Each structure stands twice: as structure tokens, then as C-alpha cells.
């Protein structure tokens, strides 16, 4: 690896799914929404076009989609690790979310992440979904 290569590689436990990004995340979001806290996921966010996802032959990526169905959570069918989320709707109208995806930084060598800020994000817990019917009962959003 060249000295100038700042890329970061994440891998599920069995190594079937790897996700490579060009640099450390600006921060890590330990999201406390109803699904992410159950996963124990710690997200780093990247433009989709900067992310390289590789799966070994015969590896199976499973998906979980809920709520507004804006994105899919993608995990390894073999070892169960949550690897990344990916938008499944056309580009978001929200500029902050446009063309963004998230990698689970818990699949990255923790030594590399020692000095990256961690935020415990509760904002998604109080963000109303488009349809209350699809909300988790523990969501705190006001409708
Ligand atoms: Zn795996």
C-alpha cells in the first residue's frame, strides 16, 4: 500500500463482504434510532460514488427495509454482520442526504478510528416518517 493511500477497508466477520472508502469518516454516528441501536451500528457517511463494495463468490447479501422504505440495511447472510445502508429511492430531496450512504465502521480496524469523533445521534428517533403506520412503536416522533 502506498504511503499516500488513505483508503479504509471494512469487512464482515467472515470476510464475504468488504466495503472500501477513500478516507476516514468526518465523524462516526452511533445512531440511536429504533433499528440502528439494535444493530449496534456506528455509521460513517460517504458519497455513493466513492464507495467500493465487493462480495466473494457465493456470498449472499441480505437486506432489511422498513419504515419509509428510503434505504436498505445490508448484512452478510453467513456471519450476520451489518455492513452498510444504501438508499433505495430516487435521490433524496434533502440536500444533506443526497447520494449519501453509510458504512458500519464497527467493521473497520478500530485502531484506525481512534481519533474520529463519535456522536450519539438521537435525531432519527424524533424525525416523523412519511407514514405513521410504518413507524416503530418506540419512535418518539410527534405526528
Ligand atoms: Zn460475513
Backbone and ligand atoms as CSV (ligand in chain L), in Angstrom:
chain,resi,resn,atom,element,x,y,z
A,1,UNK,N,N,0.843,-1.193,0.000
A,1,UNK,CA,C,0.000,0.000,0.000
A,1,UNK,C,C,0.886,1.254,0.000
A,2,UNK,N,N,0.564,2.179,-0.866
A,2,UNK,CA,C,1.355,3.410,-0.959
A,2,UNK,C,C,1.144,4.265,0.285
A,3,UNK,N,N,2.156,5.060,0.616
A,3,UNK,CA,C,2.073,5.894,1.813
A,3,UNK,C,C,0.955,6.916,1.699
A,4,UNK,N,N,0.586,7.252,0.489
A,4,UNK,CA,C,-0.454,8.255,0.298
A,4,UNK,C,C,-1.857,7.641,0.254
A,5,UNK,N,N,-1.930,6.319,0.309
A,5,UNK,CA,C,-3.236,5.667,0.251
A,5,UNK,C,C,-3.926,5.806,1.599
A,6,UNK,N,N,-5.006,6.576,1.627
A,6,UNK,CA,C,-5.728,6.796,2.884
A,6,UNK,C,C,-6.972,5.929,2.978
A,7,UNK,N,N,-7.141,5.008,2.026
A,7,UNK,CA,C,-8.388,4.251,1.980
A,7,UNK,C,C,-8.558,3.373,3.216
A,8,UNK,N,N,-9.812,3.181,3.546
A,8,UNK,CA,C,-10.209,2.420,4.731
A,8,UNK,C,C,-11.043,1.237,4.257
A,9,UNK,N,N,-10.723,0.066,4.762
A,9,UNK,CA,C,-11.431,-1.130,4.351
A,9,UNK,C,C,-12.233,-1.676,5.531
A,10,UNK,N,N,-13.493,-1.991,5.261
A,10,UNK,CA,C,-14.300,-2.652,6.289
A,10,UNK,C,C,-14.663,-4.032,5.778
A,11,UNK,N,N,-14.824,-4.947,6.697
A,11,UNK,CA,C,-15.139,-6.318,6.314
A,11,UNK,C,C,-16.069,-6.932,7.335
A,12,UNK,N,N,-17.013,-7.744,6.860
A,12,UNK,CA,C,-17.825,-8.513,7.795
A,12,UNK,C,C,-16.928,-9.562,8.464
A,13,UNK,N,N,-17.451,-10.262,9.439
A,13,UNK,CA,C,-16.607,-11.167,10.219
A,13,UNK,C,C,-16.023,-12.302,9.395
A,14,UNK,N,N,-16.816,-12.843,8.480
A,14,UNK,CA,C,-16.331,-13.977,7.688
A,14,UNK,C,C,-15.577,-13.526,6.440
A,15,UNK,N,N,-15.598,-12.233,6.158
A,15,UNK,CA,C,-14.840,-11.710,5.024
A,15,UNK,C,C,-15.549,-11.792,3.690
A,16,UNK,N,N,-16.826,-12.182,3.692
A,16,UNK,CA,C,-17.552,-12.324,2.434
A,16,UNK,C,C,-17.853,-10.973,1.786
A,17,UNK,N,N,-18.091,-9.969,2.622
A,17,UNK,CA,C,-18.442,-8.634,2.104
A,17,UNK,C,C,-17.407,-7.631,2.604
A,18,UNK,N,N,-16.780,-6.920,1.672
A,18,UNK,CA,C,-15.869,-5.845,2.061
A,18,UNK,C,C,-16.348,-4.543,1.426
A,19,UNK,N,N,-16.171,-3.475,2.170
A,19,UNK,CA,C,-16.533,-2.140,1.694
A,19,UNK,C,C,-15.313,-1.250,1.882
A,20,UNK,N,N,-14.882,-0.617,0.789
A,20,UNK,CA,C,-13.697,0.231,0.838
A,20,UNK,C,C,-14.108,1.670,0.536
A,21,UNK,N,N,-13.613,2.588,1.372
A,21,UNK,CA,C,-13.888,4.022,1.208
A,21,UNK,C,C,-12.556,4.762,1.166
A,22,UNK,N,N,-12.539,5.979,0.587
A,22,UNK,CA,C,-11.249,6.625,0.303
A,22,UNK,C,C,-10.557,7.263,1.496
A,23,UNK,N,N,-11.251,7.435,2.611
A,23,UNK,CA,C,-10.651,8.158,3.743
A,23,UNK,C,C,-11.451,7.862,5.006
A,24,UNK,N,N,-10.918,8.309,6.128
A,24,UNK,CA,C,-11.654,8.207,7.388
A,24,UNK,C,C,-12.938,9.023,7.291
A,25,UNK,N,N,-13.985,8.606,8.024
A,25,UNK,CA,C,-15.202,9.429,8.037
A,25,UNK,C,C,-14.969,10.724,8.808
A,26,UNK,N,N,-15.756,11.755,8.480
A,26,UNK,CA,C,-15.642,13.029,9.213
A,26,UNK,C,C,-15.996,12.820,10.682
A,27,UNK,N,N,-16.969,11.959,10.915
A,27,UNK,CA,C,-17.358,11.592,12.279
A,27,UNK,C,C,-18.056,10.254,12.200
A,28,UNK,N,N,-18.268,9.643,13.349
A,28,UNK,CA,C,-19.000,8.376,13.409
A,28,UNK,C,C,-20.305,8.630,14.144
A,29,UNK,N,N,-21.406,8.228,13.518
A,29,UNK,CA,C,-22.720,8.416,14.119
A,29,UNK,C,C,-23.195,7.107,14.741
A,30,UNK,N,N,-23.211,7.081,16.071
A,30,UNK,CA,C,-23.750,5.922,16.772
A,30,UNK,C,C,-25.254,6.169,16.911
A,31,UNK,N,N,-25.936,5.931,15.809
A,31,UNK,CA,C,-27.354,6.291,15.705
A,31,UNK,C,C,-28.182,5.500,16.721
A,32,UNK,N,N,-29.095,6.229,17.376
A,32,UNK,CA,C,-29.924,5.616,18.415
A,32,UNK,C,C,-31.365,5.443,17.965
A,33,UNK,N,N,-31.591,5.386,16.671
A,33,UNK,CA,C,-32.956,5.122,16.193
A,33,UNK,C,C,-33.307,3.668,16.524
A,34,UNK,N,N,-34.558,3.315,16.287
A,34,UNK,CA,C,-35.042,2.007,16.753
A,34,UNK,C,C,-34.317,0.834,16.110
A,35,UNK,N,N,-33.851,0.998,14.884
A,35,UNK,CA,C,-33.163,-0.121,14.243
A,35,UNK,C,C,-31.653,-0.086,14.492
A,36,UNK,N,N,-31.039,1.095,14.389
A,36,UNK,CA,C,-29.565,1.155,14.499
A,36,UNK,C,C,-29.071,0.779,15.888
A,37,UNK,N,N,-29.831,1.147,16.912
A,37,UNK,CA,C,-29.343,0.782,18.250
A,37,UNK,C,C,-29.435,-0.722,18.471
A,38,UNK,N,N,-30.381,-1.366,17.809
A,38,UNK,CA,C,-30.447,-2.824,17.910
A,38,UNK,C,C,-29.286,-3.473,17.171
A,39,UNK,N,N,-28.933,-2.882,16.026
A,39,UNK,CA,C,-27.775,-3.399,15.296
A,39,UNK,C,C,-26.463,-3.100,16.029
A,40,UNK,N,N,-26.479,-2.032,16.835
A,40,UNK,CA,C,-25.226,-1.559,17.411
A,40,UNK,C,C,-24.325,-0.951,16.349
A,41,UNK,N,N,-24.952,-0.391,15.304
A,41,UNK,CA,C,-24.171,0.142,14.183
A,41,UNK,C,C,-23.579,1.510,14.522
A,42,UNK,N,N,-22.445,1.811,13.946
A,42,UNK,CA,C,-21.752,3.093,14.116
A,42,UNK,C,C,-21.387,3.580,12.709
A,43,UNK,N,N,-22.206,4.499,12.194
A,43,UNK,CA,C,-22.135,4.828,10.761
A,43,UNK,C,C,-21.102,5.887,10.429
A,44,UNK,N,N,-20.412,5.657,9.320
A,44,UNK,CA,C,-19.625,6.693,8.658
A,44,UNK,C,C,-20.287,6.941,7.319
A,45,UNK,N,N,-20.381,8.200,6.913
A,45,UNK,CA,C,-21.152,8.552,5.714
A,45,UNK,C,C,-20.235,8.944,4.565
A,46,UNK,N,N,-20.613,8.490,3.367
A,46,UNK,CA,C,-19.805,8.754,2.168
A,46,UNK,C,C,-20.703,8.949,0.954
A,47,UNK,N,N,-20.217,9.753,-0.032
A,47,UNK,CA,C,-20.929,9.783,-1.318
A,47,UNK,C,C,-20.898,8.386,-1.937
A,48,UNK,N,N,-22.015,8.002,-2.514
A,48,UNK,CA,C,-22.110,6.635,-3.061
A,48,UNK,C,C,-21.016,6.328,-4.076
A,49,UNK,N,N,-20.629,7.343,-4.858
A,49,UNK,CA,C,-19.659,7.079,-5.932
A,49,UNK,C,C,-18.216,6.932,-5.425
A,50,UNK,N,N,-18.023,7.090,-4.104
A,50,UNK,CA,C,-16.681,6.912,-3.551
A,50,UNK,C,C,-16.525,5.562,-2.853
A,51,UNK,N,N,-17.577,4.749,-2.928
A,51,UNK,CA,C,-17.607,3.519,-2.153
A,51,UNK,C,C,-17.452,2.311,-3.071
A,52,UNK,N,N,-16.594,1.398,-2.675
A,52,UNK,CA,C,-16.432,0.168,-3.443
A,52,UNK,C,C,-16.885,-1.014,-2.583
A,53,UNK,N,N,-17.928,-1.706,-3.061
A,53,UNK,CA,C,-18.454,-2.859,-2.326
A,53,UNK,C,C,-18.077,-4.120,-3.086
A,54,UNK,N,N,-17.457,-5.051,-2.396
A,54,UNK,CA,C,-17.061,-6.308,-3.035
A,54,UNK,C,C,-17.621,-7.484,-2.240
A,55,UNK,N,N,-18.131,-8.464,-2.966
A,55,UNK,CA,C,-18.616,-9.676,-2.309
A,55,UNK,C,C,-17.912,-10.878,-2.925
A,56,UNK,N,N,-17.560,-11.817,-2.078
A,56,UNK,CA,C,-16.916,-13.039,-2.561
A,56,UNK,C,C,-17.928,-13.873,-3.346
A,57,UNK,N,N,-17.422,-14.699,-4.254
A,57,UNK,CA,C,-18.348,-15.578,-4.992
A,57,UNK,C,C,-19.189,-16.397,-3.992
A,58,UNK,N,N,-20.456,-16.537,-4.295
A,58,UNK,CA,C,-21.396,-17.283,-3.456
A,58,UNK,C,C,-21.791,-16.555,-2.173
A,59,UNK,N,N,-21.223,-15.387,-1.922
A,59,UNK,CA,C,-21.654,-14.619,-0.752
A,59,UNK,C,C,-23.049,-14.074,-1.011
A,60,UNK,N,N,-23.848,-14.039,0.025
A,60,UNK,CA,C,-25.217,-13.541,-0.102
A,60,UNK,C,C,-25.387,-12.322,0.792
A,61,UNK,N,N,-25.834,-11.218,0.176
A,61,UNK,CA,C,-26.133,-10.001,0.932
A,61,UNK,C,C,-27.622,-9.977,1.199
A,62,UNK,N,N,-27.996,-9.960,2.463
A,62,UNK,CA,C,-29.405,-9.878,2.851
A,62,UNK,C,C,-29.754,-8.429,3.126
A,63,UNK,N,N,-31.018,-8.107,2.944
A,63,UNK,CA,C,-31.452,-6.736,3.170
A,63,UNK,C,C,-32.625,-6.681,4.138
A,64,UNK,N,N,-32.648,-5.587,4.907
A,64,UNK,CA,C,-33.812,-5.282,5.723
A,64,UNK,C,C,-34.253,-3.871,5.369
A,65,UNK,N,N,-35.542,-3.749,5.079
A,65,UNK,CA,C,-36.099,-2.469,4.656
A,65,UNK,C,C,-37.341,-2.207,5.502
A,66,UNK,N,N,-37.454,-1.032,6.065
A,66,UNK,CA,C,-38.595,-0.759,6.955
A,66,UNK,C,C,-39.023,0.692,6.808
A,67,UNK,N,N,-40.047,1.061,7.574
A,67,UNK,CA,C,-40.482,2.451,7.670
A,67,UNK,C,C,-40.820,3.061,6.323
A,68,UNK,N,N,-40.210,4.201,6.020
A,68,UNK,CA,C,-40.479,4.894,4.757
A,68,UNK,C,C,-39.865,4.180,3.552
A,69,UNK,N,N,-39.134,3.122,3.801
A,69,UNK,CA,C,-38.508,2.352,2.720
A,69,UNK,C,C,-37.567,3.214,1.891
A,70,UNK,N,N,-36.878,4.115,2.569
A,70,UNK,CA,C,-35.927,5.004,1.906
A,70,UNK,C,C,-34.594,4.319,1.651
A,71,UNK,N,N,-34.270,3.341,2.477
A,71,UNK,CA,C,-32.943,2.730,2.375
A,71,UNK,C,C,-33.001,1.274,2.814
A,72,UNK,N,N,-31.957,0.555,2.422
A,72,UNK,CA,C,-31.856,-0.851,2.818
A,72,UNK,C,C,-30.666,-1.020,3.744
A,73,UNK,N,N,-30.840,-1.838,4.772
A,73,UNK,CA,C,-29.709,-2.256,5.603
A,73,UNK,C,C,-29.206,-3.569,5.027
A,74,UNK,N,N,-27.917,-3.629,4.761
A,74,UNK,CA,C,-27.348,-4.774,4.059
A,74,UNK,C,C,-26.400,-5.529,4.978
A,75,UNK,N,N,-26.677,-6.822,5.119
A,75,UNK,CA,C,-25.850,-7.610,6.022
A,75,UNK,C,C,-25.487,-8.950,5.409
A,76,UNK,N,N,-24.437,-9.548,5.927
A,76,UNK,CA,C,-23.924,-10.810,5.414
A,76,UNK,C,C,-24.811,-11.958,5.881
A,77,UNK,N,N,-25.248,-12.767,4.937
A,77,UNK,CA,C,-26.122,-13.889,5.272
A,77,UNK,C,C,-25.369,-14.985,6.027
A,78,UNK,N,N,-24.050,-14.985,5.890
A,78,UNK,CA,C,-23.266,-16.026,6.558
A,78,UNK,C,C,-22.966,-15.669,8.011
A,79,UNK,N,N,-22.382,-14.517,8.261
A,79,UNK,CA,C,-21.955,-14.187,9.634
A,79,UNK,C,C,-22.877,-13.178,10.316
A,80,UNK,N,N,-23.797,-12.567,9.570
A,80,UNK,CA,C,-24.795,-11.705,10.185
A,80,UNK,C,C,-24.376,-10.267,10.419
A,81,UNK,N,N,-23.156,-9.906,10.075
A,81,UNK,CA,C,-22.701,-8.538,10.328
A,81,UNK,C,C,-23.419,-7.536,9.421
A,82,UNK,N,N,-23.842,-6.421,10.024
A,82,UNK,CA,C,-24.422,-5.325,9.256
A,82,UNK,C,C,-23.273,-4.557,8.609
A,83,UNK,N,N,-23.302,-4.446,7.283
A,83,UNK,CA,C,-22.164,-3.867,6.563
A,83,UNK,C,C,-22.387,-2.422,6.134
A,84,UNK,N,N,-23.551,-2.126,5.589
A,84,UNK,CA,C,-23.795,-0.769,5.098
A,84,UNK,C,C,-25.284,-0.560,4.893
A,85,UNK,N,N,-25.681,0.715,4.823
A,85,UNK,CA,C,-27.017,1.028,4.324
A,85,UNK,C,C,-26.871,1.768,3.009
A,86,UNK,N,N,-27.905,1.613,2.179
A,86,UNK,CA,C,-27.860,2.161,0.836
A,86,UNK,C,C,-29.231,2.719,0.489
A,87,UNK,N,N,-29.296,3.926,-0.100
A,87,UNK,CA,C,-30.612,4.484,-0.464
A,87,UNK,C,C,-31.276,3.638,-1.538
A,88,UNK,N,N,-32.585,3.451,-1.441
A,88,UNK,CA,C,-33.280,2.663,-2.456
A,88,UNK,C,C,-34.313,3.495,-3.200
A,89,UNK,N,N,-34.471,4.743,-2.792
A,89,UNK,CA,C,-35.370,5.639,-3.507
A,89,UNK,C,C,-34.558,6.506,-4.463
A,90,UNK,N,N,-35.243,7.154,-5.390
A,90,UNK,CA,C,-34.539,8.140,-6.221
A,90,UNK,C,C,-33.876,9.184,-5.313
A,91,UNK,N,N,-32.886,9.923,-5.818
A,91,UNK,CA,C,-32.127,10.853,-4.989
A,91,UNK,C,C,-33.013,11.673,-4.058
A,92,UNK,N,N,-32.601,11.747,-2.831
A,92,UNK,CA,C,-33.376,12.450,-1.828
A,92,UNK,C,C,-33.487,13.934,-2.172
A,93,UNK,N,N,-34.611,14.526,-1.801
A,93,UNK,CA,C,-34.760,15.970,-1.975
A,93,UNK,C,C,-34.023,16.710,-0.875
A,94,UNK,N,N,-33.672,15.992,0.176
A,94,UNK,CA,C,-32.912,16.582,1.276
A,94,UNK,C,C,-31.433,16.619,0.880
A,95,UNK,N,N,-30.910,17.839,0.699
A,95,UNK,CA,C,-29.529,18.003,0.218
A,95,UNK,C,C,-28.517,17.268,1.095
A,96,UNK,N,N,-28.785,17.221,2.388
A,96,UNK,CA,C,-27.828,16.596,3.302
A,96,UNK,C,C,-27.712,15.089,3.060
A,97,UNK,N,N,-28.816,14.511,2.538
A,97,UNK,CA,C,-28.815,13.057,2.351
A,97,UNK,C,C,-28.527,12.653,0.913
A,98,UNK,N,N,-28.440,13.632,0.028
A,98,UNK,CA,C,-28.345,13.333,-1.401
A,98,UNK,C,C,-27.122,12.466,-1.704
A,99,UNK,N,N,-27.389,11.334,-2.344
A,99,UNK,CA,C,-26.323,10.448,-2.818
A,99,UNK,C,C,-25.370,9.977,-1.721
A,100,UNK,N,N,-25.875,9.925,-0.514
A,100,UNK,CA,C,-25.056,9.504,0.622
A,100,UNK,C,C,-25.427,8.072,1.012
A,101,UNK,N,N,-24.430,7.326,1.443
A,101,UNK,CA,C,-24.684,6.005,2.018
A,101,UNK,C,C,-23.906,5.924,3.323
A,102,UNK,N,N,-24.128,4.852,4.076
A,102,UNK,CA,C,-23.419,4.704,5.343
A,102,UNK,C,C,-22.723,3.357,5.449
A,103,UNK,N,N,-21.489,3.375,5.932
A,103,UNK,CA,C,-20.818,2.108,6.210
A,103,UNK,C,C,-20.792,1.901,7.724
A,104,UNK,N,N,-20.891,0.653,8.137
A,104,UNK,CA,C,-20.804,0.342,9.559
A,104,UNK,C,C,-19.328,0.308,9.948
A,105,UNK,N,N,-18.897,1.371,10.647
A,105,UNK,CA,C,-17.466,1.478,10.984
A,105,UNK,C,C,-17.045,0.459,12.042
A,106,UNK,N,N,-18.003,-0.261,12.618
A,106,UNK,CA,C,-17.611,-1.332,13.543
A,106,UNK,C,C,-16.944,-2.487,12.813
A,107,UNK,N,N,-17.016,-2.466,11.480
A,107,UNK,CA,C,-16.351,-3.492,10.678
A,107,UNK,C,C,-14.960,-3.041,10.216
A,108,UNK,N,N,-14.519,-1.889,10.726
A,108,UNK,CA,C,-13.196,-1.344,10.385
A,108,UNK,C,C,-12.249,-1.629,11.557
A,109,UNK,N,N,-10.983,-1.809,11.256
A,109,UNK,CA,C,-9.971,-1.950,12.300
A,109,UNK,C,C,-10.080,-0.768,13.270
A,110,UNK,N,N,-10.434,-1.014,14.536
A,110,UNK,CA,C,-10.687,0.097,15.463
A,110,UNK,C,C,-9.465,0.990,15.688
A,111,UNK,N,N,-8.293,0.444,15.500
A,111,UNK,CA,C,-7.080,1.238,15.688
A,111,UNK,C,C,-7.061,2.457,14.743
A,112,UNK,N,N,-7.642,2.263,13.552
A,112,UNK,CA,C,-7.662,3.339,12.555
A,112,UNK,C,C,-8.638,4.451,12.935
A,113,UNK,N,N,-9.589,4.130,13.822
A,113,UNK,CA,C,-10.680,5.069,14.120
A,113,UNK,C,C,-10.511,5.762,15.467
A,114,UNK,N,N,-9.370,5.569,16.082
A,114,UNK,CA,C,-9.179,6.055,17.457
A,114,UNK,C,C,-9.471,7.537,17.633
A,115,UNK,N,N,-9.134,8.333,16.614
A,115,UNK,CA,C,-9.240,9.782,16.787
A,115,UNK,C,C,-10.401,10.402,16.009
A,116,UNK,N,N,-11.319,9.549,15.575
A,116,UNK,CA,C,-12.503,10.053,14.877
A,116,UNK,C,C,-13.596,10.334,15.914
A,117,UNK,N,N,-14.196,11.528,15.825
A,117,UNK,CA,C,-15.265,11.897,16.760
A,117,UNK,C,C,-16.459,10.956,16.627
A,118,UNK,N,N,-17.036,10.627,17.773
A,118,UNK,CA,C,-18.244,9.814,17.795
A,118,UNK,C,C,-19.400,10.652,18.309
A,119,UNK,N,N,-20.516,10.575,17.583
A,119,UNK,CA,C,-21.715,11.263,18.029
A,119,UNK,C,C,-22.771,10.209,18.328
A,120,UNK,N,N,-23.504,10.414,19.375
A,120,UNK,CA,C,-24.641,9.554,19.666
A,120,UNK,C,C,-25.888,10.274,19.174
A,121,UNK,N,N,-26.342,9.864,18.000
A,121,UNK,CA,C,-27.414,10.591,17.329
A,121,UNK,C,C,-28.794,10.083,17.686
A,122,UNK,N,N,-29.602,10.960,18.260
A,122,UNK,CA,C,-30.984,10.615,18.603
A,122,UNK,C,C,-31.981,11.250,17.637
A,123,UNK,N,N,-31.470,11.996,16.664
A,123,UNK,CA,C,-32.370,12.798,15.832
A,123,UNK,C,C,-33.357,11.939,15.042
A,124,UNK,N,N,-32.924,10.766,14.577
A,124,UNK,CA,C,-33.839,9.946,13.780
A,124,UNK,C,C,-34.990,9.393,14.613
A,125,UNK,N,N,-34.779,9.331,15.915
A,125,UNK,CA,C,-35.821,8.811,16.795
A,125,UNK,C,C,-37.015,9.763,16.873
A,126,UNK,N,N,-36.751,11.047,16.620
A,126,UNK,CA,C,-37.831,12.038,16.726
A,126,UNK,C,C,-38.222,12.613,15.364
A,127,UNK,N,N,-37.644,12.052,14.283
A,127,UNK,CA,C,-37.994,12.524,12.939
A,127,UNK,C,C,-39.222,11.770,12.442
A,128,UNK,N,N,-40.321,12.463,12.206
A,128,UNK,CA,C,-41.523,11.769,11.726
A,128,UNK,C,C,-41.286,11.109,10.372
A,129,UNK,N,N,-41.796,9.916,10.209
A,129,UNK,CA,C,-41.756,9.260,8.911
A,129,UNK,C,C,-42.904,9.814,8.061
A,130,UNK,N,N,-42.870,9.491,6.767
A,130,UNK,CA,C,-43.961,9.958,5.914
A,130,UNK,C,C,-45.283,9.351,6.359
A,131,UNK,N,N,-45.225,8.113,6.810
A,131,UNK,CA,C,-46.444,7.456,7.259
A,131,UNK,C,C,-46.270,6.972,8.691
A,132,UNK,N,N,-47.138,7.409,9.549
A,132,UNK,CA,C,-47.085,6.976,10.942
A,132,UNK,C,C,-47.278,5.464,11.051
A,133,UNK,N,N,-48.016,4.904,10.077
A,133,UNK,CA,C,-48.330,3.478,10.119
A,133,UNK,C,C,-47.095,2.590,10.067
A,134,UNK,N,N,-46.011,3.105,9.479
A,134,UNK,CA,C,-44.817,2.290,9.344
A,134,UNK,C,C,-43.799,2.560,10.450
A,135,UNK,N,N,-44.124,3.486,11.347
A,135,UNK,CA,C,-43.180,3.829,12.411
A,135,UNK,C,C,-43.068,2.689,13.425
A,136,UNK,N,N,-41.913,2.594,14.045
A,136,UNK,CA,C,-41.739,1.634,15.138
A,136,UNK,C,C,-42.437,2.188,16.379
A,137,UNK,N,N,-43.035,1.325,17.187
A,137,UNK,CA,C,-43.744,1.830,18.380
A,137,UNK,C,C,-42.857,2.645,19.319
A,138,UNK,N,N,-41.555,2.438,19.256
A,138,UNK,CA,C,-40.653,3.181,20.142
A,138,UNK,C,C,-40.191,4.515,19.564
A,139,UNK,N,N,-40.585,4.802,18.318
A,139,UNK,CA,C,-40.256,6.121,17.770
A,139,UNK,C,C,-40.883,7.199,18.648
A,140,UNK,N,N,-40.168,8.282,18.827
A,140,UNK,CA,C,-40.647,9.358,19.686
A,140,UNK,C,C,-41.198,10.533,18.888
A,141,UNK,N,N,-41.305,10.373,17.576
A,141,UNK,CA,C,-41.764,11.472,16.729
A,141,UNK,C,C,-43.204,11.840,17.035
A,142,UNK,N,N,-43.486,13.134,16.884
A,142,UNK,CA,C,-44.863,13.627,17.026
A,142,UNK,C,C,-45.493,13.688,15.640
A,143,UNK,N,N,-46.683,13.144,15.516
A,143,UNK,CA,C,-47.376,13.158,14.223
A,143,UNK,C,C,-48.592,14.052,14.273
L,1,ZN,ZN,ZN,-19.774,-12.391,6.632
